[in-house]
Amino acid sequence: MKQLFIFMAAILTLSALTACNDDKGSDIPRSLDNSVWVSAPDEQGEQIQILFSSTGEATYNVWLNGKQEITSEANYTYSYSRPNIKLTPKQADMPTFTGRIISNGTYSTMHLTSTDGATMIVLTHQIDKSDTIWQ
């Protein structure tokens, strides 16, 4: 099942990378400062969250069942040159991630791959409730 998930993520990433590169009206952020990006939960209920600070640092969390329990946490530094991103771990046992933010015109997704190719993650920007009219 995990191999199927990785295969489907690779197909999604490849198809997204061949999309139009027109930036007009794009929702690709100019900065990642103070933003939160999350993945969809997997079959076990695990979900990845990456919090980007304004100081060039990021925190990578793995939740279980929607924030009820953080099962792991790692600290990273990041560099972002729209739309490309690189996450460099502060701990030696964590992978380095590279990727890009891709827009479909309605919303953007962050596609990250570990440098060894073993891990692929697709995240979406989590909107702050104060940014919406629905409160």
MODELLER restraints for C-alpha pairs under 7 A, 6 or more apart:
rsr = mdl.restraints
at = mdl.atoms
rsr.add(forms.Gaussian(group=physical.xy_distance, feature=features.Distance(at['CA:6:A'], at['CA:120:A']), mean=6.85, stdev=0.5))
rsr.add(forms.Gaussian(group=physical.xy_distance, feature=features.Distance(at['CA:9:A'], at['CA:120:A']), mean=6.87, stdev=0.5))
rsr.add(forms.Gaussian(group=physical.xy_distance, feature=features.Distance(at['CA:13:A'], at['CA:111:A']), mean=6.97, stdev=0.5))
rsr.add(forms.Gaussian(group=physical.xy_distance, feature=features.Distance(at['CA:26:A'], at['CA:103:A']), mean=6.41, stdev=0.5))
rsr.add(forms.Gaussian(group=physical.xy_distance, feature=features.Distance(at['CA:26:A'], at['CA:105:A']), mean=5.94, stdev=0.5))
rsr.add(forms.Gaussian(group=physical.xy_distance, feature=features.Distance(at['CA:27:A'], at['CA:103:A']), mean=6.28, stdev=0.5))
rsr.add(forms.Gaussian(group=physical.xy_distance, feature=features.Distance(at['CA:27:A'], at['CA:105:A']), mean=6.78, stdev=0.5))
rsr.add(forms.Gaussian(group=physical.xy_distance, feature=features.Distance(at['CA:27:A'], at['CA:107:A']), mean=6.19, stdev=0.5))
rsr.add(forms.Gaussian(group=physical.xy_distance, feature=features.Distance(at['CA:27:A'], at['CA:108:A']), mean=6.20, stdev=0.5))
rsr.add(forms.Gaussian(group=physical.xy_distance, feature=features.Distance(at['CA:28:A'], at['CA:83:A']), mean=6.90, stdev=0.5))
rsr.add(forms.Gaussian(group=physical.xy_distance, feature=features.Distance(at['CA:28:A'], at['CA:101:A']), mean=6.50, stdev=0.5))
rsr.add(forms.Gaussian(group=physical.xy_distance, feature=features.Distance(at['CA:28:A'], at['CA:102:A']), mean=6.88, stdev=0.5))
rsr.add(forms.Gaussian(group=physical.xy_distance, feature=features.Distance(at['CA:28:A'], at['CA:103:A']), mean=6.08, stdev=0.5))
rsr.add(forms.Gaussian(group=physical.xy_distance, feature=features.Distance(at['CA:28:A'], at['CA:108:A']), mean=6.03, stdev=0.5))
rsr.add(forms.Gaussian(group=physical.xy_distance, feature=features.Distance(at['CA:30:A'], at['CA:82:A']), mean=6.25, stdev=0.5))
rsr.add(forms.Gaussian(group=physical.xy_distance, feature=features.Distance(at['CA:32:A'], at['CA:52:A']), mean=6.14, stdev=0.5))
rsr.add(forms.Gaussian(group=physical.xy_distance, feature=features.Distance(at['CA:33:A'], at['CA:52:A']), mean=5.66, stdev=0.5))
rsr.add(forms.Gaussian(group=physical.xy_distance, feature=features.Distance(at['CA:33:A'], at['CA:53:A']), mean=5.15, stdev=0.5))
rsr.add(forms.Gaussian(group=physical.xy_distance, feature=features.Distance(at['CA:33:A'], at['CA:54:A']), mean=4.35, stdev=0.5))
rsr.add(forms.Gaussian(group=physical.xy_distance, feature=features.Distance(at['CA:34:A'], at['CA:52:A']), mean=5.27, stdev=0.5))
rsr.add(forms.Gaussian(group=physical.xy_distance, feature=features.Distance(at['CA:34:A'], at['CA:53:A']), mean=4.66, stdev=0.5))
rsr.add(forms.Gaussian(group=physical.xy_distance, feature=features.Distance(at['CA:34:A'], at['CA:54:A']), mean=5.69, stdev=0.5))
rsr.add(forms.Gaussian(group=physical.xy_distance, feature=features.Distance(at['CA:35:A'], at['CA:51:A']), mean=6.02, stdev=0.5))
rsr.add(forms.Gaussian(group=physical.xy_distance, feature=features.Distance(at['CA:35:A'], at['CA:52:A']), mean=5.34, stdev=0.5))
rsr.add(forms.Gaussian(group=physical.xy_distance, feature=features.Distance(at['CA:36:A'], at['CA:49:A']), mean=6.97, stdev=0.5))
rsr.add(forms.Gaussian(group=physical.xy_distance, feature=features.Distance(at['CA:36:A'], at['CA:50:A']), mean=5.78, stdev=0.5))
rsr.add(forms.Gaussian(group=physical.xy_distance, feature=features.Distance(at['CA:36:A'], at['CA:51:A']), mean=4.55, stdev=0.5))
rsr.add(forms.Gaussian(group=physical.xy_distance, feature=features.Distance(at['CA:36:A'], at['CA:52:A']), mean=6.28, stdev=0.5))
rsr.add(forms.Gaussian(group=physical.xy_distance, feature=features.Distance(at['CA:36:A'], at['CA:125:A']), mean=6.05, stdev=0.5))
rsr.add(forms.Gaussian(group=physical.xy_distance, feature=features.Distance(at['CA:36:A'], at['CA:126:A']), mean=5.43, stdev=0.5))
rsr.add(forms.Gaussian(group=physical.xy_distance, feature=features.Distance(at['CA:37:A'], at['CA:49:A']), mean=5.70, stdev=0.5))
rsr.add(forms.Gaussian(group=physical.xy_distance, feature=features.Distance(at['CA:37:A'], at['CA:50:A']), mean=5.28, stdev=0.5))
rsr.add(forms.Gaussian(group=physical.xy_distance, feature=features.Distance(at['CA:37:A'], at['CA:51:A']), mean=6.58, stdev=0.5))
rsr.add(forms.Gaussian(group=physical.xy_distance, feature=features.Distance(at['CA:37:A'], at['CA:123:A']), mean=5.66, stdev=0.5))
rsr.add(forms.Gaussian(group=physical.xy_distance, feature=features.Distance(at['CA:37:A'], at['CA:124:A']), mean=5.28, stdev=0.5))
rsr.add(forms.Gaussian(group=physical.xy_distance, feature=features.Distance(at['CA:37:A'], at['CA:125:A']), mean=4.39, stdev=0.5))
rsr.add(forms.Gaussian(group=physical.xy_distance, feature=features.Distance(at['CA:37:A'], at['CA:126:A']), mean=5.34, stdev=0.5))
rsr.add(forms.Gaussian(group=physical.xy_distance, feature=features.Distance(at['CA:38:A'], at['CA:48:A']), mean=5.57, stdev=0.5))
rsr.add(forms.Gaussian(group=physical.xy_distance, feature=features.Distance(at['CA:38:A'], at['CA:49:A']), mean=4.40, stdev=0.5))
rsr.add(forms.Gaussian(group=physical.xy_distance, feature=features.Distance(at['CA:38:A'], at['CA:50:A']), mean=6.45, stdev=0.5))
rsr.add(forms.Gaussian(group=physical.xy_distance, feature=features.Distance(at['CA:38:A'], at['CA:123:A']), mean=4.86, stdev=0.5))
rsr.add(forms.Gaussian(group=physical.xy_distance, feature=features.Distance(at['CA:38:A'], at['CA:124:A']), mean=5.46, stdev=0.5))
rsr.add(forms.Gaussian(group=physical.xy_distance, feature=features.Distance(at['CA:38:A'], at['CA:125:A']), mean=6.53, stdev=0.5))
rsr.add(forms.Gaussian(group=physical.xy_distance, feature=features.Distance(at['CA:38:A'], at['CA:126:A']), mean=6.48, stdev=0.5))
rsr.add(forms.Gaussian(group=physical.xy_distance, feature=features.Distance(at['CA:39:A'], at['CA:47:A']), mean=5.65, stdev=0.5))
rsr.add(forms.Gaussian(group=physical.xy_distance, feature=features.Distance(at['CA:39:A'], at['CA:48:A']), mean=5.23, stdev=0.5))
rsr.add(forms.Gaussian(group=physical.xy_distance, feature=features.Distance(at['CA:39:A'], at['CA:49:A']), mean=6.59, stdev=0.5))
rsr.add(forms.Gaussian(group=physical.xy_distance, feature=features.Distance(at['CA:39:A'], at['CA:122:A']), mean=5.92, stdev=0.5))
rsr.add(forms.Gaussian(group=physical.xy_distance, feature=features.Distance(at['CA:39:A'], at['CA:123:A']), mean=4.30, stdev=0.5))
rsr.add(forms.Gaussian(group=physical.xy_distance, feature=features.Distance(at['CA:39:A'], at['CA:124:A']), mean=6.35, stdev=0.5))
rsr.add(forms.Gaussian(group=physical.xy_distance, feature=features.Distance(at['CA:40:A'], at['CA:47:A']), mean=6.03, stdev=0.5))
rsr.add(forms.Gaussian(group=physical.xy_distance, feature=features.Distance(at['CA:41:A'], at['CA:47:A']), mean=4.50, stdev=0.5))
rsr.add(forms.Gaussian(group=physical.xy_distance, feature=features.Distance(at['CA:45:A'], at['CA:64:A']), mean=5.57, stdev=0.5))
rsr.add(forms.Gaussian(group=physical.xy_distance, feature=features.Distance(at['CA:45:A'], at['CA:65:A']), mean=4.93, stdev=0.5))
rsr.add(forms.Gaussian(group=physical.xy_distance, feature=features.Distance(at['CA:46:A'], at['CA:62:A']), mean=6.50, stdev=0.5))
rsr.add(forms.Gaussian(group=physical.xy_distance, feature=features.Distance(at['CA:46:A'], at['CA:63:A']), mean=5.45, stdev=0.5))
rsr.add(forms.Gaussian(group=physical.xy_distance, feature=features.Distance(at['CA:46:A'], at['CA:64:A']), mean=4.54, stdev=0.5))
rsr.add(forms.Gaussian(group=physical.xy_distance, feature=features.Distance(at['CA:46:A'], at['CA:65:A']), mean=6.21, stdev=0.5))
rsr.add(forms.Gaussian(group=physical.xy_distance, feature=features.Distance(at['CA:47:A'], at['CA:62:A']), mean=5.63, stdev=0.5))
rsr.add(forms.Gaussian(group=physical.xy_distance, feature=features.Distance(at['CA:47:A'], at['CA:63:A']), mean=5.11, stdev=0.5))
rsr.add(forms.Gaussian(group=physical.xy_distance, feature=features.Distance(at['CA:47:A'], at['CA:64:A']), mean=6.42, stdev=0.5))
rsr.add(forms.Gaussian(group=physical.xy_distance, feature=features.Distance(at['CA:47:A'], at['CA:66:A']), mean=6.98, stdev=0.5))
rsr.add(forms.Gaussian(group=physical.xy_distance, feature=features.Distance(at['CA:48:A'], at['CA:61:A']), mean=5.75, stdev=0.5))
rsr.add(forms.Gaussian(group=physical.xy_distance, feature=features.Distance(at['CA:48:A'], at['CA:62:A']), mean=4.60, stdev=0.5))
rsr.add(forms.Gaussian(group=physical.xy_distance, feature=features.Distance(at['CA:48:A'], at['CA:63:A']), mean=6.25, stdev=0.5))
rsr.add(forms.Gaussian(group=physical.xy_distance, feature=features.Distance(at['CA:49:A'], at['CA:60:A']), mean=5.91, stdev=0.5))
rsr.add(forms.Gaussian(group=physical.xy_distance, feature=features.Distance(at['CA:49:A'], at['CA:61:A']), mean=5.13, stdev=0.5))
rsr.add(forms.Gaussian(group=physical.xy_distance, feature=features.Distance(at['CA:49:A'], at['CA:62:A']), mean=6.32, stdev=0.5))
rsr.add(forms.Gaussian(group=physical.xy_distance, feature=features.Distance(at['CA:50:A'], at['CA:58:A']), mean=6.53, stdev=0.5))
rsr.add(forms.Gaussian(group=physical.xy_distance, feature=features.Distance(at['CA:50:A'], at['CA:59:A']), mean=5.52, stdev=0.5))
rsr.add(forms.Gaussian(group=physical.xy_distance, feature=features.Distance(at['CA:50:A'], at['CA:60:A']), mean=4.57, stdev=0.5))
rsr.add(forms.Gaussian(group=physical.xy_distance, feature=features.Distance(at['CA:50:A'], at['CA:61:A']), mean=6.27, stdev=0.5))
rsr.add(forms.Gaussian(group=physical.xy_distance, feature=features.Distance(at['CA:51:A'], at['CA:58:A']), mean=5.39, stdev=0.5))
rsr.add(forms.Gaussian(group=physical.xy_distance, feature=features.Distance(at['CA:51:A'], at['CA:59:A']), mean=5.18, stdev=0.5))
rsr.add(forms.Gaussian(group=physical.xy_distance, feature=features.Distance(at['CA:51:A'], at['CA:60:A']), mean=6.72, stdev=0.5))
rsr.add(forms.Gaussian(group=physical.xy_distance, feature=features.Distance(at['CA:52:A'], at['CA:58:A']), mean=4.43, stdev=0.5))
rsr.add(forms.Gaussian(group=physical.xy_distance, feature=features.Distance(at['CA:52:A'], at['CA:59:A']), mean=6.73, stdev=0.5))
rsr.add(forms.Gaussian(group=physical.xy_distance, feature=features.Distance(at['CA:56:A'], at['CA:77:A']), mean=5.66, stdev=0.5))
rsr.add(forms.Gaussian(group=physical.xy_distance, feature=features.Distance(at['CA:56:A'], at['CA:78:A']), mean=5.49, stdev=0.5))
rsr.add(forms.Gaussian(group=physical.xy_distance, feature=features.Distance(at['CA:56:A'], at['CA:79:A']), mean=6.87, stdev=0.5))
rsr.add(forms.Gaussian(group=physical.xy_distance, feature=features.Distance(at['CA:57:A'], at['CA:76:A']), mean=5.70, stdev=0.5))
rsr.add(forms.Gaussian(group=physical.xy_distance, feature=features.Distance(at['CA:57:A'], at['CA:77:A']), mean=4.25, stdev=0.5))
rsr.add(forms.Gaussian(group=physical.xy_distance, feature=features.Distance(at['CA:57:A'], at['CA:78:A']), mean=5.83, stdev=0.5))
rsr.add(forms.Gaussian(group=physical.xy_distance, feature=features.Distance(at['CA:58:A'], at['CA:75:A']), mean=5.98, stdev=0.5))
rsr.add(forms.Gaussian(group=physical.xy_distance, feature=features.Distance(at['CA:58:A'], at['CA:76:A']), mean=4.99, stdev=0.5))
rsr.add(forms.Gaussian(group=physical.xy_distance, feature=features.Distance(at['CA:58:A'], at['CA:77:A']), mean=5.76, stdev=0.5))
rsr.add(forms.Gaussian(group=physical.xy_distance, feature=features.Distance(at['CA:58:A'], at['CA:78:A']), mean=6.59, stdev=0.5))
rsr.add(forms.Gaussian(group=physical.xy_distance, feature=features.Distance(at['CA:59:A'], at['CA:73:A']), mean=6.95, stdev=0.5))
rsr.add(forms.Gaussian(group=physical.xy_distance, feature=features.Distance(at['CA:59:A'], at['CA:74:A']), mean=5.84, stdev=0.5))
rsr.add(forms.Gaussian(group=physical.xy_distance, feature=features.Distance(at['CA:59:A'], at['CA:75:A']), mean=4.74, stdev=0.5))
rsr.add(forms.Gaussian(group=physical.xy_distance, feature=features.Distance(at['CA:59:A'], at['CA:76:A']), mean=6.10, stdev=0.5))
rsr.add(forms.Gaussian(group=physical.xy_distance, feature=features.Distance(at['CA:60:A'], at['CA:73:A']), mean=5.52, stdev=0.5))
rsr.add(forms.Gaussian(group=physical.xy_distance, feature=features.Distance(at['CA:60:A'], at['CA:74:A']), mean=5.09, stdev=0.5))
rsr.add(forms.Gaussian(group=physical.xy_distance, feature=features.Distance(at['CA:60:A'], at['CA:75:A']), mean=6.24, stdev=0.5))
rsr.add(forms.Gaussian(group=physical.xy_distance, feature=features.Distance(at['CA:61:A'], at['CA:70:A']), mean=6.63, stdev=0.5))
rsr.add(forms.Gaussian(group=physical.xy_distance, feature=features.Distance(at['CA:61:A'], at['CA:72:A']), mean=5.76, stdev=0.5))
rsr.add(forms.Gaussian(group=physical.xy_distance, feature=features.Distance(at['CA:61:A'], at['CA:73:A']), mean=4.44, stdev=0.5))
rsr.add(forms.Gaussian(group=physical.xy_distance, feature=features.Distance(at['CA:61:A'], at['CA:74:A']), mean=6.61, stdev=0.5))
rsr.add(forms.Gaussian(group=physical.xy_distance, feature=features.Distance(at['CA:62:A'], at['CA:70:A']), mean=5.70, stdev=0.5))
rsr.add(forms.Gaussian(group=physical.xy_distance, feature=features.Distance(at['CA:62:A'], at['CA:71:A']), mean=5.59, stdev=0.5))
rsr.add(forms.Gaussian(group=physical.xy_distance, feature=features.Distance(at['CA:62:A'], at['CA:72:A']), mean=5.27, stdev=0.5))
rsr.add(forms.Gaussian(group=physical.xy_distance, feature=features.Distance(at['CA:62:A'], at['CA:73:A']), mean=6.49, stdev=0.5))
rsr.add(forms.Gaussian(group=physical.xy_distance, feature=features.Distance(at['CA:63:A'], at['CA:69:A']), mean=5.65, stdev=0.5))
rsr.add(forms.Gaussian(group=physical.xy_distance, feature=features.Distance(at['CA:63:A'], at['CA:70:A']), mean=4.47, stdev=0.5))
rsr.add(forms.Gaussian(group=physical.xy_distance, feature=features.Distance(at['CA:63:A'], at['CA:71:A']), mean=5.84, stdev=0.5))
rsr.add(forms.Gaussian(group=physical.xy_distance, feature=features.Distance(at['CA:64:A'], at['CA:70:A']), mean=6.24, stdev=0.5))
rsr.add(forms.Gaussian(group=physical.xy_distance, feature=features.Distance(at['CA:64:A'], at['CA:71:A']), mean=6.62, stdev=0.5))
rsr.add(forms.Gaussian(group=physical.xy_distance, feature=features.Distance(at['CA:75:A'], at['CA:89:A']), mean=6.16, stdev=0.5))
rsr.add(forms.Gaussian(group=physical.xy_distance, feature=features.Distance(at['CA:75:A'], at['CA:90:A']), mean=5.74, stdev=0.5))
rsr.add(forms.Gaussian(group=physical.xy_distance, feature=features.Distance(at['CA:76:A'], at['CA:87:A']), mean=6.00, stdev=0.5))
rsr.add(forms.Gaussian(group=physical.xy_distance, feature=features.Distance(at['CA:76:A'], at['CA:88:A']), mean=5.32, stdev=0.5))
rsr.add(forms.Gaussian(group=physical.xy_distance, feature=features.Distance(at['CA:76:A'], at['CA:89:A']), mean=4.30, stdev=0.5))
rsr.add(forms.Gaussian(group=physical.xy_distance, feature=features.Distance(at['CA:76:A'], at['CA:90:A']), mean=5.33, stdev=0.5))
rsr.add(forms.Gaussian(group=physical.xy_distance, feature=features.Distance(at['CA:77:A'], at['CA:87:A']), mean=5.82, stdev=0.5))
rsr.add(forms.Gaussian(group=physical.xy_distance, feature=features.Distance(at['CA:77:A'], at['CA:88:A']), mean=5.29, stdev=0.5))
rsr.add(forms.Gaussian(group=physical.xy_distance, feature=features.Distance(at['CA:77:A'], at['CA:89:A']), mean=6.46, stdev=0.5))
rsr.add(forms.Gaussian(group=physical.xy_distance, feature=features.Distance(at['CA:78:A'], at['CA:86:A']), mean=5.53, stdev=0.5))
rsr.add(forms.Gaussian(group=physical.xy_distance, feature=features.Distance(at['CA:78:A'], at['CA:87:A']), mean=4.50, stdev=0.5))
rsr.add(forms.Gaussian(group=physical.xy_distance, feature=features.Distance(at['CA:78:A'], at['CA:88:A']), mean=6.11, stdev=0.5))
rsr.add(forms.Gaussian(group=physical.xy_distance, feature=features.Distance(at['CA:79:A'], at['CA:85:A']), mean=5.76, stdev=0.5))
rsr.add(forms.Gaussian(group=physical.xy_distance, feature=features.Distance(at['CA:79:A'], at['CA:86:A']), mean=5.36, stdev=0.5))
rsr.add(forms.Gaussian(group=physical.xy_distance, feature=features.Distance(at['CA:79:A'], at['CA:87:A']), mean=6.79, stdev=0.5))
rsr.add(forms.Gaussian(group=physical.xy_distance, feature=features.Distance(at['CA:80:A'], at['CA:86:A']), mean=6.62, stdev=0.5))
rsr.add(forms.Gaussian(group=physical.xy_distance, feature=features.Distance(at['CA:83:A'], at['CA:100:A']), mean=5.20, stdev=0.5))
rsr.add(forms.Gaussian(group=physical.xy_distance, feature=features.Distance(at['CA:83:A'], at['CA:101:A']), mean=5.09, stdev=0.5))
rsr.add(forms.Gaussian(group=physical.xy_distance, feature=features.Distance(at['CA:84:A'], at['CA:99:A']), mean=5.84, stdev=0.5))
rsr.add(forms.Gaussian(group=physical.xy_distance, feature=features.Distance(at['CA:84:A'], at['CA:100:A']), mean=4.23, stdev=0.5))
rsr.add(forms.Gaussian(group=physical.xy_distance, feature=features.Distance(at['CA:84:A'], at['CA:101:A']), mean=6.54, stdev=0.5))
rsr.add(forms.Gaussian(group=physical.xy_distance, feature=features.Distance(at['CA:85:A'], at['CA:98:A']), mean=5.77, stdev=0.5))
rsr.add(forms.Gaussian(group=physical.xy_distance, feature=features.Distance(at['CA:85:A'], at['CA:99:A']), mean=5.36, stdev=0.5))
rsr.add(forms.Gaussian(group=physical.xy_distance, feature=features.Distance(at['CA:85:A'], at['CA:100:A']), mean=5.50, stdev=0.5))
rsr.add(forms.Gaussian(group=physical.xy_distance, feature=features.Distance(at['CA:86:A'], at['CA:97:A']), mean=5.74, stdev=0.5))
rsr.add(forms.Gaussian(group=physical.xy_distance, feature=features.Distance(at['CA:86:A'], at['CA:98:A']), mean=4.41, stdev=0.5))
rsr.add(forms.Gaussian(group=physical.xy_distance, feature=features.Distance(at['CA:86:A'], at['CA:99:A']), mean=6.50, stdev=0.5))
rsr.add(forms.Gaussian(group=physical.xy_distance, feature=features.Distance(at['CA:87:A'], at['CA:96:A']), mean=5.74, stdev=0.5))
rsr.add(forms.Gaussian(group=physical.xy_distance, feature=features.Distance(at['CA:87:A'], at['CA:97:A']), mean=5.02, stdev=0.5))
rsr.add(forms.Gaussian(group=physical.xy_distance, feature=features.Distance(at['CA:87:A'], at['CA:98:A']), mean=6.31, stdev=0.5))
rsr.add(forms.Gaussian(group=physical.xy_distance, feature=features.Distance(at['CA:88:A'], at['CA:96:A']), mean=4.95, stdev=0.5))
rsr.add(forms.Gaussian(group=physical.xy_distance, feature=features.Distance(at['CA:88:A'], at['CA:97:A']), mean=6.75, stdev=0.5))
rsr.add(forms.Gaussian(group=physical.xy_distance, feature=features.Distance(at['CA:89:A'], at['CA:95:A']), mean=6.58, stdev=0.5))
rsr.add(forms.Gaussian(group=physical.xy_distance, feature=features.Distance(at['CA:89:A'], at['CA:96:A']), mean=5.93, stdev=0.5))
rsr.add(forms.Gaussian(group=physical.xy_distance, feature=features.Distance(at['CA:95:A'], at['CA:114:A']), mean=5.90, stdev=0.5))
rsr.add(forms.Gaussian(group=physical.xy_distance, feature=features.Distance(at['CA:96:A'], at['CA:114:A']), mean=5.54, stdev=0.5))
rsr.add(forms.Gaussian(group=physical.xy_distance, feature=features.Distance(at['CA:96:A'], at['CA:115:A']), mean=5.84, stdev=0.5))
rsr.add(forms.Gaussian(group=physical.xy_distance, feature=features.Distance(at['CA:97:A'], at['CA:112:A']), mean=5.85, stdev=0.5))
rsr.add(forms.Gaussian(group=physical.xy_distance, feature=features.Distance(at['CA:97:A'], at['CA:113:A']), mean=5.33, stdev=0.5))
rsr.add(forms.Gaussian(group=physical.xy_distance, feature=features.Distance(at['CA:97:A'], at['CA:114:A']), mean=4.33, stdev=0.5))
rsr.add(forms.Gaussian(group=physical.xy_distance, feature=features.Distance(at['CA:97:A'], at['CA:115:A']), mean=5.94, stdev=0.5))
rsr.add(forms.Gaussian(group=physical.xy_distance, feature=features.Distance(at['CA:98:A'], at['CA:112:A']), mean=5.47, stdev=0.5))
rsr.add(forms.Gaussian(group=physical.xy_distance, feature=features.Distance(at['CA:98:A'], at['CA:113:A']), mean=5.59, stdev=0.5))
rsr.add(forms.Gaussian(group=physical.xy_distance, feature=features.Distance(at['CA:98:A'], at['CA:114:A']), mean=6.44, stdev=0.5))
rsr.add(forms.Gaussian(group=physical.xy_distance, feature=features.Distance(at['CA:98:A'], at['CA:115:A']), mean=6.89, stdev=0.5))
rsr.add(forms.Gaussian(group=physical.xy_distance, feature=features.Distance(at['CA:99:A'], at['CA:111:A']), mean=5.41, stdev=0.5))
rsr.add(forms.Gaussian(group=physical.xy_distance, feature=features.Distance(at['CA:99:A'], at['CA:112:A']), mean=4.38, stdev=0.5))
rsr.add(forms.Gaussian(group=physical.xy_distance, feature=features.Distance(at['CA:99:A'], at['CA:113:A']), mean=6.11, stdev=0.5))
rsr.add(forms.Gaussian(group=physical.xy_distance, feature=features.Distance(at['CA:100:A'], at['CA:110:A']), mean=5.84, stdev=0.5))
rsr.add(forms.Gaussian(group=physical.xy_distance, feature=features.Distance(at['CA:100:A'], at['CA:111:A']), mean=5.58, stdev=0.5))
rsr.add(forms.Gaussian(group=physical.xy_distance, feature=features.Distance(at['CA:100:A'], at['CA:112:A']), mean=6.80, stdev=0.5))
rsr.add(forms.Gaussian(group=physical.xy_distance, feature=features.Distance(at['CA:101:A'], at['CA:108:A']), mean=6.45, stdev=0.5))
rsr.add(forms.Gaussian(group=physical.xy_distance, feature=features.Distance(at['CA:101:A'], at['CA:109:A']), mean=5.52, stdev=0.5))
rsr.add(forms.Gaussian(group=physical.xy_distance, feature=features.Distance(at['CA:101:A'], at['CA:110:A']), mean=4.32, stdev=0.5))
rsr.add(forms.Gaussian(group=physical.xy_distance, feature=features.Distance(at['CA:101:A'], at['CA:111:A']), mean=6.20, stdev=0.5))
rsr.add(forms.Gaussian(group=physical.xy_distance, feature=features.Distance(at['CA:102:A'], at['CA:108:A']), mean=5.39, stdev=0.5))
rsr.add(forms.Gaussian(group=physical.xy_distance, feature=features.Distance(at['CA:102:A'], at['CA:109:A']), mean=5.38, stdev=0.5))
rsr.add(forms.Gaussian(group=physical.xy_distance, feature=features.Distance(at['CA:102:A'], at['CA:110:A']), mean=6.37, stdev=0.5))
rsr.add(forms.Gaussian(group=physical.xy_distance, feature=features.Distance(at['CA:103:A'], at['CA:109:A']), mean=6.47, stdev=0.5))
rsr.add(forms.Gaussian(group=physical.xy_distance, feature=features.Distance(at['CA:108:A'], at['CA:124:A']), mean=6.50, stdev=0.5))
rsr.add(forms.Gaussian(group=physical.xy_distance, feature=features.Distance(at['CA:109:A'], at['CA:122:A']), mean=6.55, stdev=0.5))
rsr.add(forms.Gaussian(group=physical.xy_distance, feature=features.Distance(at['CA:109:A'], at['CA:123:A']), mean=5.55, stdev=0.5))
rsr.add(forms.Gaussian(group=physical.xy_distance, feature=features.Distance(at['CA:109:A'], at['CA:124:A']), mean=4.72, stdev=0.5))
rsr.add(forms.Gaussian(group=physical.xy_distance, feature=features.Distance(at['CA:109:A'], at['CA:125:A']), mean=6.95, stdev=0.5))
rsr.add(forms.Gaussian(group=physical.xy_distance, feature=features.Distance(at['CA:110:A'], at['CA:122:A']), mean=5.60, stdev=0.5))
rsr.add(forms.Gaussian(group=physical.xy_distance, feature=features.Distance(at['CA:110:A'], at['CA:123:A']), mean=5.01, stdev=0.5))
rsr.add(forms.Gaussian(group=physical.xy_distance, feature=features.Distance(at['CA:110:A'], at['CA:124:A']), mean=6.20, stdev=0.5))
rsr.add(forms.Gaussian(group=physical.xy_distance, feature=features.Distance(at['CA:111:A'], at['CA:121:A']), mean=5.85, stdev=0.5))
rsr.add(forms.Gaussian(group=physical.xy_distance, feature=features.Distance(at['CA:111:A'], at['CA:122:A']), mean=4.68, stdev=0.5))
rsr.add(forms.Gaussian(group=physical.xy_distance, feature=features.Distance(at['CA:111:A'], at['CA:123:A']), mean=6.60, stdev=0.5))
rsr.add(forms.Gaussian(group=physical.xy_distance, feature=features.Distance(at['CA:112:A'], at['CA:120:A']), mean=5.68, stdev=0.5))
rsr.add(forms.Gaussian(group=physical.xy_distance, feature=features.Distance(at['CA:112:A'], at['CA:121:A']), mean=5.13, stdev=0.5))
rsr.add(forms.Gaussian(group=physical.xy_distance, feature=features.Distance(at['CA:112:A'], at['CA:122:A']), mean=6.44, stdev=0.5))
rsr.add(forms.Gaussian(group=physical.xy_distance, feature=features.Distance(at['CA:113:A'], at['CA:119:A']), mean=5.65, stdev=0.5))
rsr.add(forms.Gaussian(group=physical.xy_distance, feature=features.Distance(at['CA:113:A'], at['CA:120:A']), mean=4.44, stdev=0.5))
rsr.add(forms.Gaussian(group=physical.xy_distance, feature=features.Distance(at['CA:113:A'], at['CA:121:A']), mean=6.42, stdev=0.5))
rsr.add(forms.Gaussian(group=physical.xy_distance, feature=features.Distance(at['CA:114:A'], at['CA:120:A']), mean=6.58, stdev=0.5))
rsr.add(forms.Gaussian(group=physical.xy_distance, feature=features.Distance(at['CA:129:A'], at['CA:135:A']), mean=6.73, stdev=0.5))
